[in-house]
Amino acid sequence: MVTLQAADLLFVRNQHDGMDDAIAAATGDYVHVGIVVDETHVIHASPKYGVATQTLAQFLSDSPHPDLYRPEIQKHQAENVIAQAKSYEGLSYNKTFYPDGDGIYCSQLVELAFQGMITFPTQPLHFNDDKQEVSDYWQHYYDKLNVAVPINQPGSNPEAMAKDKNLKFIDKL
């Protein structure tokens, strides 16, 4: 069994529901990421919970078999990551993915939590599929929100984040 450490990252692959499929089509197979608080808790941002700390068991029931990545940081920095992440607890989920949108989305939480320790490169946001620049899913999603699709706005996504040179793949949980 793999031992989890504070500030480890759990990257979740496409679970094949509507939003997961749309994210995967636009960015790659990783569609969600959470931050390990300790061996039994994870903090993450999701549409269902907003920014919340959950037991590892609860997280795994929604997001089974994540891939574990370990950031190359010092132990005292890991404590800072957790404190920073927890400072956002209770905020809503950033449903628009705009950089200045209300709330925080999952990879945005990771960026903010690691600020000053690891700088994850900003990515232009994409909402395409294999047929069009804005997939039908995303067009419908943003029509319901009554906002423009934030194509090429600065942002982040779990797939690009997992490729960062400061993260090391450890194992699948």
One Martini backbone bead per residue (centre of mass of N, CA, C, O) as a GRO file, in nm:
protein
  173
    1MET     BB    1   0.096   0.036   0.021
    2VAL     BB    2   0.051   0.362  -0.013
    3THR     BB    3   0.186   0.657   0.114
    4LEU     BB    4   0.054   0.941   0.220
    5GLN     BB    5   0.108   1.293   0.165
    6ALA     BB    6   0.124   1.598   0.215
    7ALA     BB    7   0.039   1.744  -0.106
    8ASP     BB    8  -0.058   1.542  -0.260
    9LEU     BB    9  -0.179   1.424  -0.580
   10LEU     BB   10  -0.508   1.355  -0.722
   11PHE     BB   11  -0.569   1.202  -1.028
   12VAL     BB   12  -0.852   1.201  -1.240
   13ARG     BB   13  -1.020   1.014  -1.447
   14ASN     BB   14  -1.242   0.950  -1.664
   15GLN     BB   15  -1.598   0.867  -1.579
   16HIS     BB   16  -1.817   0.907  -1.803
   17ASP     BB   17  -1.948   1.185  -1.807
   18GLY     BB   18  -2.036   1.471  -1.931
   19MET     BB   19  -1.803   1.654  -1.820
   20ASP     BB   20  -1.570   1.458  -1.843
   21ASP     BB   21  -1.588   1.418  -2.149
   22ALA     BB   22  -1.546   1.720  -2.219
   23ILE     BB   23  -1.272   1.755  -2.086
   24ALA     BB   24  -1.121   1.524  -2.231
   25ALA     BB   25  -1.161   1.632  -2.522
   26ALA     BB   26  -0.999   1.911  -2.458
   27THR     BB   27  -0.734   1.797  -2.256
   28GLY     BB   28  -0.780   1.502  -2.129
   29ASP     BB   29  -0.802   1.239  -1.898
   30TYR     BB   30  -0.771   1.444  -1.686
   31VAL     BB   31  -1.052   1.592  -1.469
   32HIS     BB   32  -0.919   1.577  -1.172
   33VAL     BB   33  -0.817   1.734  -0.847
   34GLY     BB   34  -0.644   1.658  -0.540
   35ILE     BB   35  -0.552   1.722  -0.196
   36VAL     BB   36  -0.355   1.605   0.041
   37VAL     BB   37  -0.369   1.630   0.388
   38ASP     BB   38  -0.375   1.324   0.468
   39GLU     BB   39  -0.422   0.983   0.497
   40THR     BB   40  -0.766   1.066   0.526
   41HIS     BB   41  -0.751   1.345   0.347
   42VAL     BB   42  -0.926   1.573   0.114
   43ILE     BB   43  -0.886   1.852  -0.104
   44HIS     BB   44  -1.146   2.011  -0.308
   45ALA     BB   45  -1.301   2.102  -0.624
   46SER     BB   46  -1.660   2.089  -0.681
   47PRO     BB   47  -1.978   2.102  -0.792
   48LYS     BB   48  -2.100   1.949  -0.536
   49TYR     BB   49  -1.897   2.096  -0.287
   50GLY     BB   50  -1.680   2.259  -0.361
   51VAL     BB   51  -1.473   2.357  -0.116
   52ALA     BB   52  -1.349   2.045   0.028
   53THR     BB   53  -1.327   1.827   0.295
   54GLN     BB   54  -1.247   1.480   0.283
   55THR     BB   55  -1.248   1.176   0.288
   56LEU     BB   56  -1.092   0.944   0.117
   57ALA     BB   57  -1.338   0.760   0.082
   58GLN     BB   58  -1.522   0.973  -0.044
   59PHE     BB   59  -1.345   1.049  -0.281
   60LEU     BB   60  -1.327   0.752  -0.400
   61SER     BB   61  -1.636   0.720  -0.455
   62ASP     BB   62  -1.624   0.953  -0.683
   63SER     BB   63  -1.288   0.885  -0.742
   64PRO     BB   64  -1.165   0.627  -0.868
   65HIS     BB   65  -0.838   0.553  -0.916
   66PRO     BB   66  -0.615   0.743  -0.869
   67ASP     BB   67  -0.335   0.936  -0.931
   68LEU     BB   68  -0.018   0.962  -0.780
   69TYR     BB   69   0.140   1.269  -0.689
   70ARG     BB   70   0.460   1.422  -0.616
   71PRO     BB   71   0.588   1.690  -0.485
   72GLU     BB   72   0.881   1.901  -0.495
   73ILE     BB   73   0.889   1.941  -0.154
   74GLN     BB   74   0.883   2.046   0.154
   75LYS     BB   75   0.736   1.987   0.450
   76HIS     BB   76   0.674   2.288   0.519
   77GLN     BB   77   0.534   2.336   0.245
   78ALA     BB   78   0.301   2.139   0.280
   79GLU     BB   79   0.170   2.296   0.509
   80ASN     BB   80   0.116   2.548   0.333
   81VAL     BB   81  -0.065   2.418   0.126
   82ILE     BB   82  -0.289   2.334   0.320
   83ALA     BB   83  -0.350   2.611   0.437
   84GLN     BB   84  -0.421   2.743   0.169
   85ALA     BB   85  -0.649   2.555   0.084
   86LYS     BB   86  -0.825   2.597   0.347
   87SER     BB   87  -0.882   2.907   0.289
   88TYR     BB   88  -1.112   2.803   0.060
   89GLU     BB   89  -1.307   2.685   0.228
   90GLY     BB   90  -1.654   2.708   0.114
   91LEU     BB   91  -1.634   2.762  -0.159
   92SER     BB   92  -1.729   2.772  -0.460
   93TYR     BB   93  -1.771   2.676  -0.775
   94ASN     BB   94  -1.620   2.747  -1.087
   95LYS     BB   95  -1.839   2.733  -1.352
   96THR     BB   96  -1.686   2.924  -1.577
   97PHE     BB   97  -1.352   2.939  -1.559
   98TYR     BB   98  -1.293   3.206  -1.496
   99PRO     BB   99  -1.045   3.377  -1.338
  100ASP     BB  100  -1.288   3.580  -1.199
  101GLY     BB  101  -1.467   3.382  -1.090
  102ASP     BB  102  -1.674   3.234  -0.894
  103GLY     BB  103  -1.469   3.071  -0.721
  104ILE     BB  104  -1.333   2.725  -0.756
  105TYR     BB  105  -1.138   2.510  -0.925
  106CYS     BB  106  -0.938   2.244  -0.896
  107SER     BB  107  -0.670   2.357  -1.037
  108GLN     BB  108  -0.689   2.633  -0.902
  109LEU     BB  109  -0.640   2.534  -0.615
  110VAL     BB  110  -0.358   2.425  -0.666
  111GLU     BB  111  -0.226   2.682  -0.758
  112LEU     BB  112  -0.283   2.842  -0.493
  113ALA     BB  113  -0.151   2.641  -0.287
  114PHE     BB  114   0.148   2.654  -0.452
  115GLN     BB  115   0.215   2.930  -0.416
  116GLY     BB  116   0.570   2.986  -0.422
  117MET     BB  117   0.661   2.677  -0.513
  118ILE     BB  118   0.466   2.622  -0.765
  119THR     BB  119   0.453   2.696  -1.115
  120PHE     BB  120   0.191   2.672  -1.310
  121PRO     BB  121   0.119   2.683  -1.618
  122THR     BB  122  -0.059   2.856  -1.821
  123GLN     BB  123  -0.369   2.787  -1.987
  124PRO     BB  124  -0.558   2.766  -2.247
  125LEU     BB  125  -0.881   2.743  -2.286
  126HIS     BB  126  -1.079   2.449  -2.372
  127PHE     BB  127  -1.399   2.335  -2.574
  128ASN     BB  128  -1.350   2.092  -2.743
  129ASP     BB  129  -1.358   1.858  -3.004
  130ASP     BB  130  -1.335   1.655  -3.290
  131LYS     BB  131  -1.532   1.888  -3.450
  132GLN     BB  132  -1.510   2.150  -3.251
  133GLU     BB  133  -1.430   2.432  -3.069
  134VAL     BB  134  -1.732   2.393  -2.955
  135SER     BB  135  -1.903   2.195  -2.794
  136ASP     BB  136  -2.218   2.108  -2.730
  137TYR     BB  137  -2.189   2.087  -2.431
  138TRP     BB  138  -2.057   2.371  -2.379
  139GLN     BB  139  -2.270   2.544  -2.511
  140HIS     BB  140  -2.500   2.459  -2.325
  141TYR     BB  141  -2.368   2.528  -2.057
  142TYR     BB  142  -2.329   2.842  -2.123
  143ASP     BB  143  -2.619   2.906  -2.190
  144LYS     BB  144  -2.724   2.845  -1.899
  145LEU     BB  145  -2.526   3.075  -1.775
  146ASN     BB  146  -2.512   3.331  -1.963
  147VAL     BB  147  -2.219   3.287  -2.105
  148ALA     BB  148  -1.930   3.295  -2.243
  149VAL     BB  149  -1.699   3.116  -2.383
  150PRO     BB  150  -1.357   3.084  -2.247
  151ILE     BB  151  -1.173   3.107  -2.485
  152ASN     BB  152  -0.832   3.141  -2.406
  153GLN     BB  153  -0.831   3.165  -2.129
  154PRO     BB  154  -0.678   3.172  -1.844
  155GLY     BB  155  -0.552   2.857  -1.699
  156SER     BB  156  -0.640   2.519  -1.600
  157ASN     BB  157  -0.544   2.162  -1.589
  158PRO     BB  158  -0.486   1.843  -1.497
  159GLU     BB  159  -0.323   1.738  -1.736
  160ALA     BB  160  -0.101   1.958  -1.741
  161MET     BB  161  -0.020   1.940  -1.443
  162ALA     BB  162   0.086   1.636  -1.445
  163LYS     BB  163   0.342   1.733  -1.641
  164ASP     BB  164   0.502   1.851  -1.432
  165LYS     BB  165   0.838   1.854  -1.322
  166ASN     BB  166   0.745   1.873  -0.997
  167LEU     BB  167   0.615   1.593  -1.061
  168LYS     BB  168   0.561   1.256  -0.930
  169PHE     BB  169   0.496   0.950  -1.008
  170ILE     BB  170   0.381   0.675  -0.804
  171ASP     BB  171   0.059   0.577  -0.823
  172LYS     BB  172  -0.216   0.378  -0.799
  173LEU     BB  173  -0.512   0.357  -0.593
   0.00000   0.00000   0.00000
